[in-house]
Amino acid sequence: EIVMTQSPATLSMSPGERATLSCRASQSVSSNVAWYLQKPGQAPRLLIYDASTRATGVPARFSGSGSGTEFTLTISSLQSEDFAVYYCQQYHNWWAFGQGTKVEIK
Amino acid sequence: EVQLLQSGGGLVQPGGSLRLSCAASGFTFSTYAMGWVRQAPGKGLEWVSGSSSNGANTYYADSVEGRFTISRDNSRNILYLQMNSLRAEDTAVYYCARRGSGSPSPFDYWGQGTLVTVSS
């Protein structure tokens, strides 16, 4: 079973700042990692897949990087609509999610 | 437009059963693998089950293996999750989701979610 660990649990940021979220896999998952954004009461929305490819319609301020066991989601300049919970997911072996990082307004 | 419309949630007693449905439209349902993901109140996402495009191969998380059954009716474009022997810890919002084209792929479209509450 592959375990995904995200850090930090909470990120307190101001609009316009750069946010960096981390995700670590317990074993190599190649580049089979996705990032999702979830707002309260809504279903998750796919942001990034294959570690670094933006999904359709996702703004360019979102970028992903990494391979193997270490992955990063970067939001270059936080907008008001970006304050939410972010999940990483591996789909290399079945599927597994990280526990989430909440990006909150400072 | 891809749409996944869920139904079938509700309140059930421990040990009871419930069947969730997910009606798909806007894409060729029979060519996509599908899955179920749940989220307990205030908690993160947990993958529950997956089905290949033709339903011949199914997959389950250890937490639901032997109690839940995923199935699909490709003639009606509907995905199901039959949940038996329900426990309090199965209380969650359940989402159906489409796995993207190609393999491996993440879930690219999600249903609106349906709440299942297991309580006496």
Interface residues (C-beta under 8 A of the other chain):
Chain A: E1 N32 A34 Y36 Q38 A43 P44 R45 L46 Y49 A55 Y87 Q89 Y91 H92 W94 W95 A96 F97 G98 Q99 G100
Chain B: G35 V37 G44 L45 E46 W47 G50 Y59 D62 Y95 R99 G100 P104 S105 P106 F107 D108 W110 G111 Q112 G113
